[in-house]
């Protein structure tokens, strides 16, 4: 059950990051002026998709509480790095962001670190 909590934490975290990126891209860049920034941010924060990303962050927090209540933090936390791996691949797929060789090597190092770190 503890690994289910970790998985839910990762899924909700990745969902939130992708939705925020998607909606930020749809909304255009942050304006320069103070009043325009405030209007932009108020519209952005009231966007139902953005609200769903905040709900996902809250749910990720609840799942994380479940995970760390069952596992040592030093064992559970390395798995959170899988969020980086998923965001990299999904941002390439969904947003056509470049997945370069240096990024791939970095992700392989992260996965290797997870394997090593979760052993002890």
N, C-alpha and C positions, 0 to 999 in steps of 0.2 A: 504494500500500500504506500510506503514511503516514496518509492520510485514513481508511482502514479502522481503523487503530490509534486515531485520535482518536475515531471513531464508537464503537468498542468501549469506550473509556474512558468516554464519555458514557453509553452504555447501561448499563454495569455500575454506574456511579455513581448514575444515576437509579433503577435497580432497588433498590439498597441503601437509598436514602432512602425510597422508597415502602414497602418491606417493613418497615423500622424503624418508620415511622409507623403502618402497619397493625397491627403486633404491639403497639405501645405503646397504641394505641386499644383493642385487644382485652383488654389486660392491666389496664386501668384506670390511674388516676393513681399516681404515686410516693407511697408511704405517708410519713407524717411521722416515725415512730419509727425510731431507728437500726437495731435488729434487724429490724424489718419491711422497711426499705429494703434491707438486705443480703439478706434472703430473696427479696424481689421481684426484685432485680437478678440474683441467682444463677439464679432460674428463667428470667428474661428472657434472660440470656446463654446458657443451655443450650437455648433454644428452637431447633428445627431451622431455622425460617424466619430467625431472627436470625443464626444461624451462616451460613446461605446469603448473608445480606447482608454479613457479614464476608468471606466467600470472594469475593463480587463486588467488594468494595473492594480485595482483594488482586489480583484479575484486572485491575481497572481500573488499578492501579499498574503491572502488567506491560505492559499495552497502552500506558500513558503512556510508559514507558521506550522502547518501540518507536517511538512517535510523535516524541518529542524526539530520538531518535537519528537520525531522518531529516529533521526540519524544525527551523528555528530556533525557539527557545522563544517569541520575540516574535511569531512567525507562528502557532504551534500554540495557544498559551494562550488567545487570545480565543475560540476555538471551545468552550472549556470552559463559557463562559457559556450555551451552548445547553442545558446541564443545568438551569439556572434556568427557562428557557422550558418545557422538557418537564415539569419538576416542577410548575410552576404549572398547566398544562393538565391533567395527569394527576391532580393532587390535587383539582382541581375535578370531574373526571369520576368518580374513584374514591371520594373522601371527601366530596363535596359541599361543598368549601371554596369560598367566594365568589371569583369572578374579577371584580374591580371594574374600572372604567375607569382609575383610576390605575395599577393593576397592568398593565393592557393597554398603557398608554402607556409604562410602564417597560420592558415586554418589547419593545415596538417600538424603544425607544432602545437596548436591548441588542443586538437583531438589527442595527440600523443601525450600531452600534459594531463588531460583528463584520465586517460588510461593509467598512466603512472600514478597520478595523485589519488585515484580511487582505490588503488590496491592496498594502501596501508591505512 
